Amino acid sequence: MSDPLSAAGPSQGANTPSGGSATHAVASVGAKFDAIKIGIVSISDRASTGVYEDKGLPALQDWLTRALKNPITFEPRLIPDEQARISATLIELVDAGCSLVLTTGGTGPALRDVTPEATLAVAHKEMPGFGEQMRQISLKFVPTAILSRQVAVIRDKSLIINLPGQPKSIQETLEGLKDAEGKSIVAGIFAAVPYCVDLIGGPYMETNDAVCKAFRPKSAIRPPKA
């Protein structure tokens, strides 16, 4: 798994699952928000074989838990850089009812980096704007961001997005860039995710604006539940 976007961020989390049907649920506070299921997939030959600790899954789960108000059930997978295995895992998660599937790793130019190819192989629609924006964000930090090949696609009623492999880059691309006072400078890609999921028939995602404010047209905003 190579990551051309940035240097490694701080270590996060502990041991992560190697696959199968392990599920982590974040408890709901009340019943104000739709429950959602999110697939998170870390793709790395070395992490999947225990050579080093995976940091992608803890980083994804931590950020999503902070960014969303919805009760979340996570479906985590830690798998090697094998194209057929990646495609099969994405299909499995979509079929399991994940409205959103986020992958991390395997998007560079190295021979074993095949995440984009595996993702495109299961696509019904391609959503190129997500990859374009991720590279724009990362170019603020490193010129090698142009080597990244992240893609995003829709399969059935699920949105699948490839993210970079380092925790720091994951947060930057999802959340965007802010100044010292917390004011947004460059929008992260997640601001567009809830409305995209709306449009493909998924649950209504509500964000914690202090982390990432979702954008919807006024006609698409639902009043708070009682």
C-alpha positions in Angstrom: 0.0 0.0 0.0 1.6 3.3 -1.0 0.4 6.8 -0.2 1.8 9.6 -2.3 -0.2 12.3 -0.4 1.6 13.0 2.8 3.9 11.8 5.5 2.5 9.4 8.1 0.3 10.9 10.7 0.2 10.0 14.4 -0.5 6.4 15.4 -4.2 5.8 16.1 -6.2 2.9 17.5 -5.3 -0.7 18.4 -5.6 -4.0 16.6 -8.1 -4.1 13.7 -10.1 -7.0 12.2 -8.6 -8.9 9.2 -12.0 -9.4 7.6 -15.0 -11.6 8.0 -18.2 -10.3 9.5 -16.9 -8.3 12.5 -19.2 -5.3 13.2 -18.7 -2.4 15.5 -21.8 -0.4 16.5 -21.8 3.2 17.8 -24.7 3.6 20.3 -27.5 5.9 19.4 -28.4 8.9 21.6 -32.2 9.0 21.3 -34.0 8.3 18.0 -33.6 11.6 16.3 -31.3 10.4 13.5 -31.4 7.7 10.9 -29.3 4.6 11.6 -26.6 4.0 9.0 -24.2 1.2 8.1 -20.8 2.2 6.8 -18.2 -0.1 5.4 -14.5 0.8 6.1 -11.8 -1.1 4.2 -8.1 -0.9 4.8 -6.1 -2.3 1.9 -2.5 -3.3 2.7 -0.4 -6.4 2.1 1.8 -5.8 5.1 -0.9 -4.7 7.6 -3.2 -7.5 6.6 -0.4 -10.1 7.4 0.5 -8.4 10.7 3.9 -7.0 9.6 2.8 -3.7 11.1 -0.3 -2.3 12.8 -3.1 -1.0 10.6 -3.9 2.7 11.2 -6.5 3.2 8.5 -9.5 1.6 10.1 -9.1 3.3 13.5 -8.6 6.7 11.7 -11.7 6.2 9.6 -13.9 5.1 12.5 -12.7 7.9 14.8 -13.3 10.6 12.2 -16.8 9.3 11.1 -17.9 9.0 14.8 -16.9 12.6 15.4 -18.4 13.9 12.1 -21.8 12.2 12.1 -24.7 12.5 14.5 -26.3 9.3 13.3 -26.0 6.0 15.1 -23.4 4.1 13.0 -22.8 0.4 12.5 -19.3 -0.1 11.1 -18.3 -3.1 8.9 -14.5 -3.1 9.0 -12.3 -5.1 6.6 -8.5 -5.4 6.5 -7.4 -7.0 3.3 -4.3 -7.4 1.0 -3.7 -5.5 -2.2 -5.4 -8.1 -4.5 -7.7 -6.7 -7.1 -10.2 -9.5 -7.1 -10.3 -9.6 -3.3 -10.9 -5.8 -3.1 -13.8 -6.0 -5.7 -15.4 -8.9 -3.9 -15.2 -7.1 -0.5 -16.8 -3.9 -2.0 -19.7 -6.0 -3.4 -20.1 -7.8 -0.1 -20.4 -4.5 1.8 -22.8 -3.0 -0.7 -25.0 -6.2 -0.6 -24.8 -6.0 3.3 -26.6 -2.7 3.2 -23.7 -0.2 3.6 -24.9 3.1 2.2 -21.3 4.4 2.3 -18.1 2.4 1.8 -14.7 4.1 2.4 -11.4 2.5 1.4 -7.9 3.5 2.5 -4.7 2.6 0.8 -3.5 1.2 -2.5 -4.2 4.3 -4.7 -0.6 5.2 -5.8 1.3 4.2 -8.9 3.2 1.1 -7.5 2.6 -2.3 -9.1 0.5 -3.5 -6.1 -1.6 -0.4 -6.0 -4.9 -1.7 -7.6 -7.6 -0.2 -5.4 -8.9 2.2 -8.1 -9.1 -0.6 -10.7 -10.9 -2.8 -8.3 -13.3 0.0 -7.4 -14.1 0.9 -11.0 -14.7 -2.8 -11.8 -17.8 -2.8 -9.5 -19.1 0.6 -10.5 -22.5 1.5 -11.9 -21.6 5.2 -12.1 -18.3 7.0 -11.6 -18.2 10.2 -9.5 -14.9 11.9 -10.6 -15.3 15.1 -8.6 -14.4 13.3 -5.3 -10.9 12.3 -6.6 -10.3 15.7 -8.1 -11.0 17.5 -4.9 -8.9 15.1 -2.8 -5.9 15.8 -5.0 -6.5 19.6 -4.8 -6.5 19.4 -1.0 -3.4 17.3 -0.8 -1.5 19.5 -3.3 -1.6 22.2 -0.6 0.9 20.0 1.3 2.9 17.8 -1.2 3.6 17.9 -4.9 3.3 14.1 -5.1 -0.4 14.4 -4.6 -0.7 14.3 -8.4 0.5 10.6 -8.2 -2.7 9.7 -6.3 -5.4 7.9 -8.3 -8.4 7.9 -5.9 -11.8 7.3 -7.5 -15.4 7.3 -6.2 -18.3 5.3 -7.6 -21.9 4.4 -7.1 -23.0 0.8 -6.9 -26.7 0.3 -6.4 -27.6 2.6 -3.5 -24.1 2.8 -2.1 -21.4 5.4 -2.5 -17.8 4.0 -2.5 -14.9 6.4 -2.1 -11.1 5.6 -2.2 -9.1 7.6 0.4 -5.4 7.9 1.0 -3.6 5.6 3.3 -2.3 7.8 6.1 -4.5 9.0 9.0 -3.4 12.6 8.5 -4.3 12.6 4.8 -7.6 10.8 5.6 -8.7 13.6 7.9 -7.5 16.4 5.5 -9.3 15.0 2.5 -12.6 14.3 4.4 -12.6 17.4 6.5 -10.9 20.0 4.3 -8.6 22.7 5.4 -9.3 25.3 8.2 -7.5 28.4 9.4 -6.3 28.9 13.0 -9.8 30.1 14.0 -11.5 27.0 12.5 -12.9 28.8 9.5 -13.0 26.6 6.3 -10.4 27.5 3.7 -10.9 24.5 1.4 -14.0 22.2 1.6 -13.4 18.6 2.3 -15.1 15.9 0.2 -17.4 14.8 3.0 -19.4 18.0 2.8 -20.9 16.6 -0.4 -21.3 13.0 0.8 -24.7 13.3 2.7 -26.5 14.9 -0.2 -25.0 12.3 -2.6 -26.3 9.5 -0.4 -29.7 11.3 -0.4 -29.8 11.3 -4.2 -29.1 7.6 -4.5 -31.8 6.6 -1.9 -29.7 6.2 1.2 -30.4 7.3 4.8 -30.3 11.0 5.8 -26.9 11.8 7.2 -26.6 14.6 9.7 -23.1 16.1 10.4 -21.5 17.7 13.4 -20.9 21.2 11.9 -17.8 21.7 14.1 -16.1 18.8 12.3 -17.6 19.0 8.8 -20.7 20.9 7.7 -22.7 19.0 5.1 -24.1 21.0 2.2 -27.6 20.5 0.8 -29.9 22.7 -1.3 -32.6 24.2 0.9 -35.2 22.0 -0.8 -33.3 18.9 0.4 -33.0 19.9 4.1 -35.2 18.0 6.4 -36.6 19.5 9.6 -35.2 17.9 12.8 -37.1 14.9 14.2 -39.1 15.4 17.3 
